[in-house]
Amino acid sequence: MRIVISAMIDLVPGVREQTLRDAQKHIAGTEAEPGCLEYTWTPSFTRPDRIHVFEEWADEGSLKGHFESSHYAAMRDHLQKAGIVAATNRKYLVAAFEPVYDSDGRPRTDFADAPSS
């Protein structure tokens, strides 16, 4: 099963763009880690001091390796220096996933291949 992490980080006013630019080396290092399927940091378009983070990991071992990596420690320290005002983060254990759109281009809410509840 895959693991997805979603986070929102609010920084002190005026530092977000430089913080993201300076974080590129930490992001690139994490993207190269074993089991990292996605690691994206983006500015919010509605909140000028917020960063959205999306991560996807192949398994618990990969995420554990990330939390023990120098990239994780460096990013944590980088954000602390930038000035975190607030942060929320959640991890999700994904039991099933498939495309949102069917072969006719219609969005679907069901999971055709997932076990029924």
Secondary structure as the mmCIF struct_conf table of DSSP 4:
data_model
#
loop_
_struct_conf.conf_type_id
_struct_conf.id
_struct_conf.beg_label_comp_id
_struct_conf.beg_label_asym_id
_struct_conf.beg_label_seq_id
_struct_conf.end_label_comp_id
_struct_conf.end_label_asym_id
_struct_conf.end_label_seq_id
STRN STRN1 ARG A 2 LEU A 11
BEND BEND1 VAL A 12 VAL A 12
TURN_TY1_P TURN_TY1_P1 PRO A 13 GLY A 14
HELX_RH_AL_P HELX_RH_AL_P1 ARG A 16 ASP A 22
TURN_TY1_P TURN_TY1_P2 ALA A 23 ALA A 23
HELX_RH_AL_P HELX_RH_AL_P2 GLN A 24 GLU A 31
TURN_TY1_P TURN_TY1_P3 ALA A 32 ALA A 32
BEND BEND2 GLU A 33 GLU A 33
TURN_TY1_P TURN_TY1_P4 PRO A 34 GLY A 35
STRN STRN2 CYS A 36 PRO A 43
BEND BEND3 PHE A 45 THR A 46
TURN_TY1_P TURN_TY1_P5 PRO A 48 ASP A 49
STRN STRN3 ARG A 50 TRP A 57
BEND BEND4 ALA A 58 ASP A 59
HELX_RH_AL_P HELX_RH_AL_P3 GLU A 60 PHE A 67
TURN_TY1_P TURN_TY1_P6 GLU A 68 GLU A 68
BEND BEND5 SER A 69 SER A 69
HELX_RH_AL_P HELX_RH_AL_P4 SER A 70 ALA A 82
STRN STRN4 ILE A 84 VAL A 94
BEND BEND6 ALA A 95 ALA A 95
BEND BEND7 VAL A 100 VAL A 100
STRN STRN5 TYR A 101 TYR A 101
TURN_TY1_P TURN_TY1_P7 SER A 103 ASP A 104
BEND BEND8 GLY A 105 GLY A 105
STRN STRN6 PRO A 107 PRO A 107
BEND BEND9 ASP A 110 ASP A 110
TURN_TY1_P TURN_TY1_P8 ALA A 112 ASP A 113
BEND BEND10 ALA A 114 ALA A 114
HELX_LH_PP_P HELX_LH_PP_P1 PRO A 115 SER A 116
#
